[in-house]
Structures are given as C-alpha cells and as structure tokens.
C-alpha cells in the first residue's frame, strides 16, 4: 500500500467498494450478505462514500483518480511489435 493520505484513501476506498459490491451481489443472488456496517468509519464508507462514488459519472471518477498520486496513474506498456506467426 502506498503511504500517506492518498494511500490510506485508496486502500479504504477499494476495501469498502468491494464490500458494497459483495452486498449488492448477495441481494441479487439471495445469498448471505456481509455483516452490516458498525461504527462511524464503516457507516461513512458504506452508507455515504460508496453510494456517492457509484452515482458519479465515469469521467468525474476518472479525473479524480488521475489527479491523485499513486499506482493507478501508471499506464499500460505498449504491446510488443508482432514478429511473425505465433505457431
């Protein structure tokens, strides 16, 4: 995990967005859901952050992520040039 505030933010965002996705999938499939949020931290991330993040249009989310320092700013390397048939 990256250090500092942005590392902390990314770590928590990833974790609680995953928990929220698991909850949504459990509702859809009729399976047991993760336990309900307990405490102010979990309530904030699951009842405020996750729904607000989900409501943001992709261009806004993408702009915010690109503006923050961290590994998510790395781009994929160019694919190697083709050198003939694979077989």
PyMOL Python script that loads the backbone (N, CA, C, O; Angstrom):
from pymol import cmd

cmd.read_pdbstr("""\
ATOM      1  N   UNK A   1       0.846  -1.180   0.000  1.00  0.00           N
ATOM      2  CA  UNK A   1       0.000   0.000   0.000  1.00  0.00           C
ATOM      3  C   UNK A   1       0.884   1.234   0.000  1.00  0.00           C
ATOM      4  O   UNK A   1       1.870   1.300   0.734  1.00  0.00           O
ATOM      5  N   UNK A   2       0.530   2.209  -0.824  1.00  0.00           N
ATOM      6  CA  UNK A   2       1.261   3.470  -0.870  1.00  0.00           C
ATOM      7  C   UNK A   2       1.057   4.216   0.437  1.00  0.00           C
ATOM      8  O   UNK A   2       0.017   4.081   1.082  1.00  0.00           O
ATOM      9  N   UNK A   3       2.048   5.000   0.823  1.00  0.00           N
ATOM     10  CA  UNK A   3       1.964   5.705   2.095  1.00  0.00           C
ATOM     11  C   UNK A   3       1.188   7.003   1.986  1.00  0.00           C
ATOM     12  O   UNK A   3       0.779   7.425   0.904  1.00  0.00           O
ATOM     13  N   UNK A   4       1.003   7.608   3.118  1.00  0.00           N
ATOM     14  CA  UNK A   4       0.374   8.911   3.172  1.00  0.00           C
ATOM     15  C   UNK A   4      -1.136   8.875   3.020  1.00  0.00           C
ATOM     16  O   UNK A   4      -1.765   7.817   2.996  1.00  0.00           O
ATOM     17  N   UNK A   5      -1.683  10.064   2.919  1.00  0.00           N
ATOM     18  CA  UNK A   5      -3.129  10.217   2.845  1.00  0.00           C
ATOM     19  C   UNK A   5      -3.727   9.502   1.636  1.00  0.00           C
ATOM     20  O   UNK A   5      -4.730   8.801   1.763  1.00  0.00           O
ATOM     21  N   UNK A   6      -3.114   9.677   0.468  1.00  0.00           N
ATOM     22  CA  UNK A   6      -3.703   9.085  -0.737  1.00  0.00           C
ATOM     23  C   UNK A   6      -3.642   7.559  -0.713  1.00  0.00           C
ATOM     24  O   UNK A   6      -4.533   6.892  -1.238  1.00  0.00           O
ATOM     25  N   UNK A   7      -2.605   7.013  -0.111  1.00  0.00           N
ATOM     26  CA  UNK A   7      -2.538   5.564   0.054  1.00  0.00           C
ATOM     27  C   UNK A   7      -3.638   5.063   0.975  1.00  0.00           C
ATOM     28  O   UNK A   7      -4.293   4.058   0.698  1.00  0.00           O
ATOM     29  N   UNK A   8      -3.830   5.787   2.085  1.00  0.00           N
ATOM     30  CA  UNK A   8      -4.901   5.445   3.030  1.00  0.00           C
ATOM     31  C   UNK A   8      -6.265   5.535   2.351  1.00  0.00           C
ATOM     32  O   UNK A   8      -7.108   4.653   2.509  1.00  0.00           O
ATOM     33  N   UNK A   9      -6.470   6.614   1.592  1.00  0.00           N
ATOM     34  CA  UNK A   9      -7.750   6.817   0.899  1.00  0.00           C
ATOM     35  C   UNK A   9      -8.006   5.703  -0.097  1.00  0.00           C
ATOM     36  O   UNK A   9      -9.103   5.146  -0.144  1.00  0.00           O
ATOM     37  N   UNK A  10      -7.005   5.380  -0.888  1.00  0.00           N
ATOM     38  CA  UNK A  10      -7.184   4.336  -1.895  1.00  0.00           C
ATOM     39  C   UNK A  10      -7.443   2.981  -1.245  1.00  0.00           C
ATOM     40  O   UNK A  10      -8.317   2.235  -1.687  1.00  0.00           O
ATOM     41  N   UNK A  11      -6.693   2.665  -0.205  1.00  0.00           N
ATOM     42  CA  UNK A  11      -6.872   1.391   0.490  1.00  0.00           C
ATOM     43  C   UNK A  11      -8.307   1.256   1.026  1.00  0.00           C
ATOM     44  O   UNK A  11      -8.962   0.238   0.806  1.00  0.00           O
ATOM     45  N   UNK A  12      -8.780   2.275   1.719  1.00  0.00           N
ATOM     46  CA  UNK A  12     -10.130   2.231   2.281  1.00  0.00           C
ATOM     47  C   UNK A  12     -11.193   2.226   1.191  1.00  0.00           C
ATOM     48  O   UNK A  12     -12.169   1.482   1.286  1.00  0.00           O
ATOM     49  N   UNK A  13     -11.021   3.040   0.164  1.00  0.00           N
ATOM     50  CA  UNK A  13     -11.999   3.086  -0.927  1.00  0.00           C
ATOM     51  C   UNK A  13     -12.119   1.715  -1.591  1.00  0.00           C
ATOM     52  O   UNK A  13     -13.227   1.228  -1.814  1.00  0.00           O
ATOM     53  N   UNK A  14     -10.979   1.090  -1.908  1.00  0.00           N
ATOM     54  CA  UNK A  14     -11.017  -0.230  -2.538  1.00  0.00           C
ATOM     55  C   UNK A  14     -11.721  -1.246  -1.645  1.00  0.00           C
ATOM     56  O   UNK A  14     -12.560  -2.016  -2.112  1.00  0.00           O
ATOM     57  N   UNK A  15     -11.377  -1.246  -0.364  1.00  0.00           N
ATOM     58  CA  UNK A  15     -11.958  -2.223   0.553  1.00  0.00           C
ATOM     59  C   UNK A  15     -13.474  -2.052   0.655  1.00  0.00           C
ATOM     60  O   UNK A  15     -14.217  -3.020   0.490  1.00  0.00           O
ATOM     61  N   UNK A  16     -13.930  -0.848   0.921  1.00  0.00           N
ATOM     62  CA  UNK A  16     -15.361  -0.647   1.152  1.00  0.00           C
ATOM     63  C   UNK A  16     -16.172  -0.689  -0.133  1.00  0.00           C
ATOM     64  O   UNK A  16     -17.351  -1.040  -0.090  1.00  0.00           O
ATOM     65  N   UNK A  17     -15.585  -0.343  -1.275  1.00  0.00           N
ATOM     66  CA  UNK A  17     -16.302  -0.531  -2.538  1.00  0.00           C
ATOM     67  C   UNK A  17     -16.459  -2.024  -2.834  1.00  0.00           C
ATOM     68  O   UNK A  17     -17.472  -2.440  -3.395  1.00  0.00           O
ATOM     69  N   UNK A  18     -15.470  -2.825  -2.463  1.00  0.00           N
ATOM     70  CA  UNK A  18     -15.577  -4.283  -2.616  1.00  0.00           C
ATOM     71  C   UNK A  18     -16.673  -4.836  -1.708  1.00  0.00           C
ATOM     72  O   UNK A  18     -17.483  -5.651  -2.148  1.00  0.00           O
ATOM     73  N   UNK A  19     -16.708  -4.405  -0.451  1.00  0.00           N
ATOM     74  CA  UNK A  19     -17.751  -4.861   0.477  1.00  0.00           C
ATOM     75  C   UNK A  19     -19.127  -4.475  -0.065  1.00  0.00           C
ATOM     76  O   UNK A  19     -20.063  -5.273  -0.014  1.00  0.00           O
ATOM     77  N   UNK A  20     -19.251  -3.244  -0.584  1.00  0.00           N
ATOM     78  CA  UNK A  20     -20.533  -2.794  -1.137  1.00  0.00           C
ATOM     79  C   UNK A  20     -20.933  -3.638  -2.351  1.00  0.00           C
ATOM     80  O   UNK A  20     -22.105  -3.980  -2.509  1.00  0.00           O
ATOM     81  N   UNK A  21     -19.969  -3.972  -3.203  1.00  0.00           N
ATOM     82  CA  UNK A  21     -20.262  -4.815  -4.368  1.00  0.00           C
ATOM     83  C   UNK A  21     -20.705  -6.210  -3.927  1.00  0.00           C
ATOM     84  O   UNK A  21     -21.608  -6.797  -4.523  1.00  0.00           O
ATOM     85  N   UNK A  22     -20.065  -6.739  -2.882  1.00  0.00           N
ATOM     86  CA  UNK A  22     -20.465  -8.045  -2.363  1.00  0.00           C
ATOM     87  C   UNK A  22     -21.890  -7.997  -1.810  1.00  0.00           C
ATOM     88  O   UNK A  22     -22.663  -8.938  -1.992  1.00  0.00           O
ATOM     89  N   UNK A  23     -22.232  -6.902  -1.138  1.00  0.00           N
ATOM     90  CA  UNK A  23     -23.587  -6.746  -0.601  1.00  0.00           C
ATOM     91  C   UNK A  23     -24.610  -6.712  -1.734  1.00  0.00           C
ATOM     92  O   UNK A  23     -25.636  -7.388  -1.668  1.00  0.00           O
ATOM     93  N   UNK A  24     -24.332  -5.927  -2.769  1.00  0.00           N
ATOM     94  CA  UNK A  24     -25.256  -5.828  -3.909  1.00  0.00           C
ATOM     95  C   UNK A  24     -25.436  -7.182  -4.589  1.00  0.00           C
ATOM     96  O   UNK A  24     -26.551  -7.559  -4.949  1.00  0.00           O
ATOM     97  N   UNK A  25     -24.345  -7.904  -4.762  1.00  0.00           N
ATOM     98  CA  UNK A  25     -24.417  -9.213  -5.409  1.00  0.00           C
ATOM     99  C   UNK A  25     -25.187 -10.206  -4.548  1.00  0.00           C
ATOM    100  O   UNK A  25     -25.930 -11.034  -5.073  1.00  0.00           O
ATOM    101  N   UNK A  26     -25.018 -10.132  -3.238  1.00  0.00           N
ATOM    102  CA  UNK A  26     -25.744 -11.054  -2.357  1.00  0.00           C
ATOM    103  C   UNK A  26     -27.248 -10.790  -2.409  1.00  0.00           C
ATOM    104  O   UNK A  26     -28.045 -11.726  -2.349  1.00  0.00           O
ATOM    105  N   UNK A  27     -27.636  -9.519  -2.522  1.00  0.00           N
ATOM    106  CA  UNK A  27     -29.056  -9.190  -2.652  1.00  0.00           C
ATOM    107  C   UNK A  27     -29.594  -9.759  -3.963  1.00  0.00           C
ATOM    108  O   UNK A  27     -30.672 -10.351  -3.999  1.00  0.00           O
ATOM    109  N   UNK A  28     -28.833  -9.573  -5.033  1.00  0.00           N
ATOM    110  CA  UNK A  28     -29.257 -10.057  -6.352  1.00  0.00           C
ATOM    111  C   UNK A  28     -29.387 -11.579  -6.389  1.00  0.00           C
ATOM    112  O   UNK A  28     -30.311 -12.115  -7.001  1.00  0.00           O
ATOM    113  N   UNK A  29     -28.449 -12.276  -5.725  1.00  0.00           N
ATOM    114  CA  UNK A  29     -28.433 -13.741  -5.787  1.00  0.00           C
ATOM    115  C   UNK A  29     -29.161 -14.408  -4.626  1.00  0.00           C
ATOM    116  O   UNK A  29     -29.337 -15.626  -4.618  1.00  0.00           O
ATOM    117  N   UNK A  30     -29.581 -13.617  -3.650  1.00  0.00           N
ATOM    118  CA  UNK A  30     -30.275 -14.179  -2.498  1.00  0.00           C
ATOM    119  C   UNK A  30     -29.373 -14.985  -1.579  1.00  0.00           C
ATOM    120  O   UNK A  30     -29.811 -15.966  -0.978  1.00  0.00           O
ATOM    121  N   UNK A  31     -28.121 -14.577  -1.468  1.00  0.00           N
ATOM    122  CA  UNK A  31     -27.166 -15.257  -0.594  1.00  0.00           C
ATOM    123  C   UNK A  31     -26.855 -14.380   0.614  1.00  0.00           C
ATOM    124  O   UNK A  31     -27.199 -13.198   0.614  1.00  0.00           O
ATOM    125  N   UNK A  32     -26.215 -14.930   1.639  1.00  0.00           N
ATOM    126  CA  UNK A  32     -25.900 -14.114   2.817  1.00  0.00           C
ATOM    127  C   UNK A  32     -25.009 -12.921   2.465  1.00  0.00           C
ATOM    128  O   UNK A  32     -24.040 -13.047   1.717  1.00  0.00           O
ATOM    129  N   UNK A  33     -25.357 -11.784   3.012  1.00  0.00           N
ATOM    130  CA  UNK A  33     -24.617 -10.541   2.758  1.00  0.00           C
ATOM    131  C   UNK A  33     -23.522 -10.366   3.795  1.00  0.00           C
ATOM    132  O   UNK A  33     -23.553 -10.999   4.850  1.00  0.00           O
ATOM    133  N   UNK A  34     -22.550  -9.503   3.496  1.00  0.00           N
ATOM    134  CA  UNK A  34     -21.582  -9.152   4.531  1.00  0.00           C
ATOM    135  C   UNK A  34     -22.319  -8.526   5.719  1.00  0.00           C
ATOM    136  O   UNK A  34     -23.428  -8.016   5.562  1.00  0.00           O
ATOM    137  N   UNK A  35     -21.713  -8.565   6.888  1.00  0.00           N
ATOM    138  CA  UNK A  35     -22.375  -8.003   8.062  1.00  0.00           C
ATOM    139  C   UNK A  35     -22.652  -6.515   7.850  1.00  0.00           C
ATOM    140  O   UNK A  35     -21.943  -5.853   7.093  1.00  0.00           O
ATOM    141  N   UNK A  36     -23.677  -5.993   8.514  1.00  0.00           N
ATOM    142  CA  UNK A  36     -23.974  -4.559   8.381  1.00  0.00           C
ATOM    143  C   UNK A  36     -22.836  -3.702   8.938  1.00  0.00           C
ATOM    144  O   UNK A  36     -22.069  -4.165   9.782  1.00  0.00           O
ATOM    145  N   UNK A  37     -22.723  -2.464   8.472  1.00  0.00           N
ATOM    146  CA  UNK A  37     -21.652  -1.610   8.980  1.00  0.00           C
ATOM    147  C   UNK A  37     -21.819  -1.319  10.464  1.00  0.00           C
ATOM    148  O   UNK A  37     -22.930  -1.140  10.963  1.00  0.00           O
ATOM    149  N   UNK A  38     -20.675  -1.276  11.159  1.00  0.00           N
ATOM    150  CA  UNK A  38     -20.650  -0.953  12.591  1.00  0.00           C
ATOM    151  C   UNK A  38     -19.681   0.197  12.799  1.00  0.00           C
ATOM    152  O   UNK A  38     -18.576   0.195  12.257  1.00  0.00           O
ATOM    153  N   UNK A  39     -20.085   1.150  13.563  1.00  0.00           N
ATOM    154  CA  UNK A  39     -19.203   2.270  13.881  1.00  0.00           C
ATOM    155  C   UNK A  39     -19.239   3.347  12.813  1.00  0.00           C
ATOM    156  O   UNK A  39     -19.677   3.124  11.684  1.00  0.00           O
ATOM    157  N   UNK A  40     -18.764   4.517  13.204  1.00  0.00           N
ATOM    158  CA  UNK A  40     -18.818   5.684  12.319  1.00  0.00           C
ATOM    159  C   UNK A  40     -18.007   5.488  11.039  1.00  0.00           C
ATOM    160  O   UNK A  40     -18.433   5.906   9.963  1.00  0.00           O
ATOM    161  N   UNK A  41     -16.821   4.844  11.159  1.00  0.00           N
ATOM    162  CA  UNK A  41     -15.977   4.657   9.979  1.00  0.00           C
ATOM    163  C   UNK A  41     -16.680   3.817   8.924  1.00  0.00           C
ATOM    164  O   UNK A  41     -16.747   4.217   7.762  1.00  0.00           O
ATOM    165  N   UNK A  42     -17.202   2.665   9.310  1.00  0.00           N
ATOM    166  CA  UNK A  42     -17.868   1.784   8.346  1.00  0.00           C
ATOM    167  C   UNK A  42     -19.148   2.413   7.812  1.00  0.00           C
ATOM    168  O   UNK A  42     -19.458   2.279   6.629  1.00  0.00           O
ATOM    169  N   UNK A  43     -19.887   3.094   8.671  1.00  0.00           N
ATOM    170  CA  UNK A  43     -21.113   3.761   8.216  1.00  0.00           C
ATOM    171  C   UNK A  43     -20.781   4.809   7.165  1.00  0.00           C
ATOM    172  O   UNK A  43     -21.464   4.903   6.145  1.00  0.00           O
ATOM    173  N   UNK A  44     -19.730   5.605   7.406  1.00  0.00           N
ATOM    174  CA  UNK A  44     -19.339   6.613   6.413  1.00  0.00           C
ATOM    175  C   UNK A  44     -18.998   5.958   5.078  1.00  0.00           C
ATOM    176  O   UNK A  44     -19.545   6.334   4.042  1.00  0.00           O
ATOM    177  N   UNK A  45     -18.089   4.973   5.102  1.00  0.00           N
ATOM    178  CA  UNK A  45     -17.635   4.370   3.852  1.00  0.00           C
ATOM    179  C   UNK A  45     -18.741   3.628   3.118  1.00  0.00           C
ATOM    180  O   UNK A  45     -18.805   3.691   1.890  1.00  0.00           O
ATOM    181  N   UNK A  46     -19.619   2.924   3.839  1.00  0.00           N
ATOM    182  CA  UNK A  46     -20.635   2.099   3.178  1.00  0.00           C
ATOM    183  C   UNK A  46     -21.957   2.821   2.914  1.00  0.00           C
ATOM    184  O   UNK A  46     -22.670   2.480   1.971  1.00  0.00           O
ATOM    185  N   UNK A  47     -22.283   3.803   3.729  1.00  0.00           N
ATOM    186  CA  UNK A  47     -23.580   4.487   3.566  1.00  0.00           C
ATOM    187  C   UNK A  47     -23.452   5.845   2.879  1.00  0.00           C
ATOM    188  O   UNK A  47     -24.437   6.371   2.362  1.00  0.00           O
ATOM    189  N   UNK A  48     -22.244   6.417   2.871  1.00  0.00           N
ATOM    190  CA  UNK A  48     -22.066   7.728   2.236  1.00  0.00           C
ATOM    191  C   UNK A  48     -21.110   7.622   1.048  1.00  0.00           C
ATOM    192  O   UNK A  48     -21.481   7.941  -0.082  1.00  0.00           O
ATOM    193  N   UNK A  49     -19.872   7.171   1.305  1.00  0.00           N
ATOM    194  CA  UNK A  49     -18.873   7.152   0.237  1.00  0.00           C
ATOM    195  C   UNK A  49     -19.277   6.261  -0.932  1.00  0.00           C
ATOM    196  O   UNK A  49     -19.298   6.715  -2.076  1.00  0.00           O
ATOM    197  N   UNK A  50     -19.601   4.989  -0.655  1.00  0.00           N
ATOM    198  CA  UNK A  50     -19.889   4.044  -1.741  1.00  0.00           C
ATOM    199  C   UNK A  50     -21.066   4.503  -2.619  1.00  0.00           C
ATOM    200  O   UNK A  50     -20.948   4.455  -3.843  1.00  0.00           O
ATOM    201  N   UNK A  51     -22.204   4.948  -2.036  1.00  0.00           N
ATOM    202  CA  UNK A  51     -23.292   5.412  -2.912  1.00  0.00           C
ATOM    203  C   UNK A  51     -22.941   6.671  -3.713  1.00  0.00           C
ATOM    204  O   UNK A  51     -23.330   6.795  -4.874  1.00  0.00           O
ATOM    205  N   UNK A  52     -22.206   7.603  -3.094  1.00  0.00           N
ATOM    206  CA  UNK A  52     -21.820   8.827  -3.817  1.00  0.00           C
ATOM    207  C   UNK A  52     -20.858   8.469  -4.944  1.00  0.00           C
ATOM    208  O   UNK A  52     -21.008   8.953  -6.066  1.00  0.00           O
ATOM    209  N   UNK A  53     -19.882   7.631  -4.654  1.00  0.00           N
ATOM    210  CA  UNK A  53     -18.928   7.203  -5.678  1.00  0.00           C
ATOM    211  C   UNK A  53     -19.658   6.509  -6.832  1.00  0.00           C
ATOM    212  O   UNK A  53     -19.362   6.760  -8.000  1.00  0.00           O
ATOM    213  N   UNK A  54     -20.603   5.646  -6.499  1.00  0.00           N
ATOM    214  CA  UNK A  54     -21.361   4.937  -7.531  1.00  0.00           C
ATOM    215  C   UNK A  54     -22.224   5.854  -8.379  1.00  0.00           C
ATOM    216  O   UNK A  54     -22.507   5.545  -9.537  1.00  0.00           O
ATOM    217  N   UNK A  55     -22.647   6.981  -7.813  1.00  0.00           N
ATOM    218  CA  UNK A  55     -23.507   7.912  -8.546  1.00  0.00           C
ATOM    219  C   UNK A  55     -22.720   8.848  -9.462  1.00  0.00           C
ATOM    220  O   UNK A  55     -23.292   9.456 -10.367  1.00  0.00           O
ATOM    221  N   UNK A  56     -21.413   8.965  -9.233  1.00  0.00           N
ATOM    222  CA  UNK A  56     -20.606   9.871 -10.060  1.00  0.00           C
ATOM    223  C   UNK A  56     -20.450   9.306 -11.463  1.00  0.00           C
ATOM    224  O   UNK A  56     -20.237   8.105 -11.627  1.00  0.00           O
ATOM    225  N   UNK A  57     -20.551  10.150 -12.467  1.00  0.00           N
ATOM    226  CA  UNK A  57     -20.298   9.671 -13.829  1.00  0.00           C
ATOM    227  C   UNK A  57     -18.820   9.296 -13.997  1.00  0.00           C
ATOM    228  O   UNK A  57     -17.949   9.851 -13.327  1.00  0.00           O
ATOM    229  N   UNK A  58     -18.555   8.351 -14.896  1.00  0.00           N
ATOM    230  CA  UNK A  58     -17.196   7.862 -15.082  1.00  0.00           C
ATOM    231  C   UNK A  58     -16.193   8.981 -15.373  1.00  0.00           C
ATOM    232  O   UNK A  58     -15.105   8.947 -14.799  1.00  0.00           O
ATOM    233  N   UNK A  59     -16.479   9.960 -16.217  1.00  0.00           N
ATOM    234  CA  UNK A  59     -15.467  10.995 -16.468  1.00  0.00           C
ATOM    235  C   UNK A  59     -15.027  11.731 -15.188  1.00  0.00           C
ATOM    236  O   UNK A  59     -13.862  12.109 -15.067  1.00  0.00           O
ATOM    237  N   UNK A  60     -15.943  11.933 -14.244  1.00  0.00           N
ATOM    238  CA  UNK A  60     -15.584  12.592 -12.990  1.00  0.00           C
ATOM    239  C   UNK A  60     -14.702  11.665 -12.151  1.00  0.00           C
ATOM    240  O   UNK A  60     -13.676  12.097 -11.627  1.00  0.00           O
ATOM    241  N   UNK A  61     -15.089  10.410 -12.023  1.00  0.00           N
ATOM    242  CA  UNK A  61     -14.286   9.442 -11.260  1.00  0.00           C
ATOM    243  C   UNK A  61     -12.883   9.324 -11.847  1.00  0.00           C
ATOM    244  O   UNK A  61     -11.892   9.332 -11.117  1.00  0.00           O
ATOM    245  N   UNK A  62     -12.810   9.215 -13.157  1.00  0.00           N
ATOM    246  CA  UNK A  62     -11.529   9.066 -13.833  1.00  0.00           C
ATOM    247  C   UNK A  62     -10.641  10.287 -13.613  1.00  0.00           C
ATOM    248  O   UNK A  62      -9.443  10.141 -13.371  1.00  0.00           O
ATOM    249  N   UNK A  63     -11.201  11.465 -13.693  1.00  0.00           N
ATOM    250  CA  UNK A  63     -10.440  12.698 -13.479  1.00  0.00           C
ATOM    251  C   UNK A  63      -9.880  12.755 -12.062  1.00  0.00           C
ATOM    252  O   UNK A  63      -8.720  13.116 -11.863  1.00  0.00           O
ATOM    253  N   UNK A  64     -10.699  12.400 -11.081  1.00  0.00           N
ATOM    254  CA  UNK A  64     -10.246  12.418  -9.690  1.00  0.00           C
ATOM    255  C   UNK A  64      -9.130  11.404  -9.488  1.00  0.00           C
ATOM    256  O   UNK A  64      -8.123  11.724  -8.855  1.00  0.00           O
ATOM    257  N   UNK A  65      -9.280  10.191 -10.010  1.00  0.00           N
ATOM    258  CA  UNK A  65      -8.253   9.164  -9.839  1.00  0.00           C
ATOM    259  C   UNK A  65      -6.940   9.571 -10.495  1.00  0.00           C
ATOM    260  O   UNK A  65      -5.868   9.350  -9.930  1.00  0.00           O
ATOM    261  N   UNK A  66      -7.017  10.169 -11.698  1.00  0.00           N
ATOM    262  CA  UNK A  66      -5.791  10.580 -12.375  1.00  0.00           C
ATOM    263  C   UNK A  66      -5.092  11.729 -11.657  1.00  0.00           C
ATOM    264  O   UNK A  66      -3.873  11.869 -11.749  1.00  0.00           O
ATOM    265  N   UNK A  67      -5.861  12.552 -10.940  1.00  0.00           N
ATOM    266  CA  UNK A  67      -5.280  13.695 -10.233  1.00  0.00           C
ATOM    267  C   UNK A  67      -4.559  13.268  -8.954  1.00  0.00           C
ATOM    268  O   UNK A  67      -3.701  14.000  -8.460  1.00  0.00           O
ATOM    269  N   UNK A  68      -4.892  12.102  -8.413  1.00  0.00           N
ATOM    270  CA  UNK A  68      -4.297  11.636  -7.161  1.00  0.00           C
ATOM    271  C   UNK A  68      -3.014  10.865  -7.447  1.00  0.00           C
ATOM    272  O   UNK A  68      -2.958  10.085  -8.398  1.00  0.00           O
ATOM    273  N   UNK A  69      -1.978  11.077  -6.626  1.00  0.00           N
ATOM    274  CA  UNK A  69      -0.763  10.285  -6.816  1.00  0.00           C
ATOM    275  C   UNK A  69      -1.005   8.834  -6.416  1.00  0.00           C
ATOM    276  O   UNK A  69      -1.813   8.553  -5.531  1.00  0.00           O
ATOM    277  N   UNK A  70      -0.308   7.926  -7.064  1.00  0.00           N
ATOM    278  CA  UNK A  70      -0.454   6.516  -6.734  1.00  0.00           C
ATOM    279  C   UNK A  70      -0.291   5.633  -7.948  1.00  0.00           C
ATOM    280  O   UNK A  70      -0.133   6.125  -9.066  1.00  0.00           O
ATOM    281  N   UNK A  71      -0.330   4.332  -7.733  1.00  0.00           N
ATOM    282  CA  UNK A  71      -0.080   3.384  -8.818  1.00  0.00           C
ATOM    283  C   UNK A  71      -1.178   3.381  -9.868  1.00  0.00           C
ATOM    284  O   UNK A  71      -0.949   2.939 -10.994  1.00  0.00           O
ATOM    285  N   UNK A  72      -2.367   3.865  -9.523  1.00  0.00           N
ATOM    286  CA  UNK A  72      -3.451   3.872 -10.502  1.00  0.00           C
ATOM    287  C   UNK A  72      -3.176   4.835 -11.651  1.00  0.00           C
ATOM    288  O   UNK A  72      -3.879   4.808 -12.661  1.00  0.00           O
ATOM    289  N   UNK A  73      -2.162   5.684 -11.509  1.00  0.00           N
ATOM    290  CA  UNK A  73      -1.815   6.624 -12.580  1.00  0.00           C
ATOM    291  C   UNK A  73      -0.904   5.987 -13.617  1.00  0.00           C
ATOM    292  O   UNK A  73      -0.692   6.560 -14.685  1.00  0.00           O
ATOM    293  N   UNK A  74      -0.362   4.810 -13.320  1.00  0.00           N
ATOM    294  CA  UNK A  74       0.512   4.149 -14.276  1.00  0.00           C
ATOM    295  C   UNK A  74      -0.301   3.698 -15.487  1.00  0.00           C
ATOM    296  O   UNK A  74      -1.448   3.271 -15.358  1.00  0.00           O
ATOM    297  N   UNK A  75       0.303   3.799 -16.643  1.00  0.00           N
ATOM    298  CA  UNK A  75      -0.390   3.364 -17.852  1.00  0.00           C
ATOM    299  C   UNK A  75       0.189   2.030 -18.306  1.00  0.00           C
ATOM    300  O   UNK A  75       1.296   1.652 -17.923  1.00  0.00           O
ATOM    301  N   UNK A  76      -0.572   1.337 -19.117  1.00  0.00           N
ATOM    302  CA  UNK A  76      -0.113   0.056 -19.643  1.00  0.00           C
ATOM    303  C   UNK A  76       1.014   0.300 -20.634  1.00  0.00           C
ATOM    304  O   UNK A  76       1.016   1.301 -21.350  1.00  0.00           O
ATOM    305  N   UNK A  77       1.959  -0.607 -20.672  1.00  0.00           N
ATOM    306  CA  UNK A  77       3.048  -0.538 -21.632  1.00  0.00           C
ATOM    307  C   UNK A  77       2.496  -0.851 -23.015  1.00  0.00           C
ATOM    308  O   UNK A  77       1.510  -1.572 -23.166  1.00  0.00           O
ATOM    309  N   UNK A  78       3.154  -0.293 -24.009  1.00  0.00           N
ATOM    310  CA  UNK A  78       2.764  -0.603 -25.393  1.00  0.00           C
ATOM    311  C   UNK A  78       3.003  -2.081 -25.657  1.00  0.00           C
ATOM    312  O   UNK A  78       4.008  -2.630 -25.204  1.00  0.00           O
ATOM    313  N   UNK A  79       2.100  -2.738 -26.381  1.00  0.00           N
ATOM    314  CA  UNK A  79       2.318  -4.158 -26.685  1.00  0.00           C
ATOM    315  C   UNK A  79       3.560  -4.306 -27.587  1.00  0.00           C
ATOM    316  O   UNK A  79       3.862  -3.415 -28.381  1.00  0.00           O
ATOM    317  N   UNK A  80       4.264  -5.421 -27.458  1.00  0.00           N
ATOM    318  CA  UNK A  80       5.452  -5.607 -28.308  1.00  0.00           C
ATOM    319  C   UNK A  80       5.037  -5.745 -29.760  1.00  0.00           C
ATOM    320  O   UNK A  80       3.929  -6.181 -30.069  1.00  0.00           O
ATOM    321  N   UNK A  81       5.944  -5.366 -30.641  1.00  0.00           N
ATOM    322  CA  UNK A  81       5.686  -5.484 -32.083  1.00  0.00           C
ATOM    323  C   UNK A  81       5.571  -6.950 -32.463  1.00  0.00           C
ATOM    324  O   UNK A  81       6.308  -7.792 -31.949  1.00  0.00           O
ATOM    325  N   UNK A  82       4.658  -7.248 -33.352  1.00  0.00           N
ATOM    326  CA  UNK A  82       4.489  -8.621 -33.823  1.00  0.00           C
ATOM    327  C   UNK A  82       5.709  -9.048 -34.626  1.00  0.00           C
ATOM    328  O   UNK A  82       6.260  -8.274 -35.410  1.00  0.00           O
ATOM    329  N   UNK A  83       6.120 -10.297 -34.415  1.00  0.00           N
ATOM    330  CA  UNK A  83       7.320 -10.797 -35.088  1.00  0.00           C
ATOM    331  C   UNK A  83       7.017 -12.089 -35.846  1.00  0.00           C
ATOM    332  O   UNK A  83       7.801 -13.036 -35.785  1.00  0.00           O
ATOM    333  N   UNK A  84       5.934 -12.138 -36.529  1.00  0.00           N
ATOM    334  CA  UNK A  84       5.592 -13.328 -37.285  1.00  0.00           C
ATOM    335  C   UNK A  84       4.545 -14.156 -36.586  1.00  0.00           C
ATOM    336  O   UNK A  84       4.023 -13.740 -35.552  1.00  0.00           O
ATOM    337  N   UNK A  85       4.222 -15.323 -37.125  1.00  0.00           N
ATOM    338  CA  UNK A  85       3.159 -16.152 -36.558  1.00  0.00           C
ATOM    339  C   UNK A  85       3.556 -16.716 -35.185  1.00  0.00           C
ATOM    340  O   UNK A  85       4.731 -16.966 -34.914  1.00  0.00           O
ATOM    341  N   UNK A  86       2.556 -16.906 -34.339  1.00  0.00           N
ATOM    342  CA  UNK A  86       2.788 -17.441 -33.004  1.00  0.00           C
ATOM    343  C   UNK A  86       3.026 -18.946 -33.023  1.00  0.00           C
ATOM    344  O   UNK A  86       3.597 -19.505 -32.087  1.00  0.00           O
ATOM    345  N   UNK A  87       2.597 -19.578 -34.066  1.00  0.00           N
ATOM    346  CA  UNK A  87       2.739 -21.035 -34.138  1.00  0.00           C
ATOM    347  C   UNK A  87       3.706 -21.418 -35.235  1.00  0.00           C
ATOM    348  O   UNK A  87       3.956 -22.604 -35.450  1.00  0.00           O
TER     349      UNK A  87
END
""", "prot")
cmd.dss("prot")
cmd.show_as("cartoon", "prot")
cmd.util.cbc("prot")
cmd.orient("prot")
